[in-house]
C-alpha cells in the first residue's frame, strides 16, 4: 500500500501512528498516512527561525524562477511520494489517488491541476497583485527605492502555518506565494486530501527550493492547534464552527464559509433568462464545493420564476462514476455525512417558508449511490422570507436558495458575502455595494462568482498578512 509520510524540514518521516485512506467507490485501501502528534510539531516549529534564514538567502528572482520550474513538475512530472519506500507519483497517479480518497471527479481534479500550475507559473504576476506592484527586490535587501521613495517591509513570521481542507484542490494556490515571499511553510492537510500539498512541496523542492522550507504534518485537531498557536502567522480553512475560535485573532487568516451570491438589480431582473447560465455555473462549477460558489441568488422581482428555471437546470446534473469524463458532482467520502446534510435540509423545509424546487424535476431522492459512491444531487430552494435559515446556508455540494427582496432592502439582508456578482448598471445600487462592508469581493457584470483572479487578494491579502511596512531612513546605504 502507498505510504504518505510526514515531512520534517523537508525530510521524510514515517510515524508509528497511521490512518488508512480508502476509495470512496470501492472501499479498497488507497494509502496509509503517517500522523504527526502535537509534540513533534511543537519541536519542529522551534527550529523555524533557522529555516527562514536559509530561505532568505535566496533572491526573489531565483524563487520566482523555481516556481516556474515547479509548475511544470507539478502538472506533468513525477515527484517523490515516499523515497524510503521508493515510490514516485506521476501526474495521472496523483489525479487517481486524489479522486479516490476525496470523491472529486477526475475531470475536476485535472481542472484544479491547472489552477495550481497557473499560480506557480505566474507567481510574479500574483505577487504584483498582492503587493500592489512593489519592487520585489525590497524583499531581498529589506528596502528598495521605488518611484523616488524608499520603502521597507518587515516579515511578521518565521513560518506560515496552514490548516487545509479536503474540499477543493484549487484552494492550495492561496498559500503557495509564501515561498516566493521567503516564508517557510507548516502544512496540515485535510484528512482525505494529503496529495496536493505534498505534491506542491515535492515539486518546489525538485525545482531547487530548500527542502527545509517545508513541514507537512498530517494529523488530528491537536496538531492543527499547535500550528495555529506556534506559527506567528497562519491561515485556516473550515466550516463556521471550526473557524469560530480563531475569528478576530490577527495571527490567523480565516477562510470559512463564503455565502457567495448572485444579485440581479431591478434594471436587469426582467432579462433574468439571459443570466441563467451564469447563475447555474456560479452554483455548480467545481462540484459546488468552494466558498466562491454561489449559495444564494437575490432578486427584487420574478423570484419564483427564476428559482424554478434554475432548479430545472440543476436537476439535469447527474451523478456519474468518478472516472467519467462528464462527471461534475463530487461524492462524499463519508456517506453518513451526505445523509445528515439531506436530513438537515428536509427538517428546515418542513418548518415552512422554503420549497425544494429541484425535487419536482429529479424526484424526491436527494441522496443517491452511483458505482458504489454516495452523492447529494443539486438542490435549489425557494425561500419566501429572507430571514429563513436556508436563505443563509452554505453546503458542500451544489446548493443554493433564491430570495426575493426589494432592492432598497437588499443590503440589510444579504449578510456576510465572500463574493457578490452584481448584474446591474444602477448607479445607486453599485455605489451601495462598493461601500458595503459585508461584501469582500465584488464582481460587476457577467462574472461568475467562482471565477478567481489570482493576482487579486482572496479573503485577505497574504502579503499584508506576512509583512508590514515600516518607517525606514538611511544616511548611507543605497536602496536596490
Beta strands, then each sheet from edge to edge (+ up, - down):
strand 1: 2-4
strand 2: 6-8
strand 3: 11-13
strand 4: 18-22
strand 5: 29-34
strand 6: 79-82
strand 7: 87-89
strand 8: 143-146
strand 9: 149-155
strand 10: 159-163
strand 11: 184-188
strand 12: 214-216
strand 13: 233-237
strand 14: 252-255
strand 15: 260-264
strand 16: 294-299
strand 17: 354-356
strand 18: 367-370
strand 19: 373-376
strand 20: 379-383
strand 21: 399-404
strand 22: 417-423
strand 23: 439-444
strand 24: 467-470
sheet 1: 1+ 5+ 4-
sheet 2: 2+ 3-
sheet 3: 6+ 7-
sheet 4: 8+ 9- 24+
sheet 5: 12+ 11+ 10+ 13+ 14+
sheet 6: 17+ 20- 21- 16- 15- 22- 23-
sheet 7: 18+ 19-
end
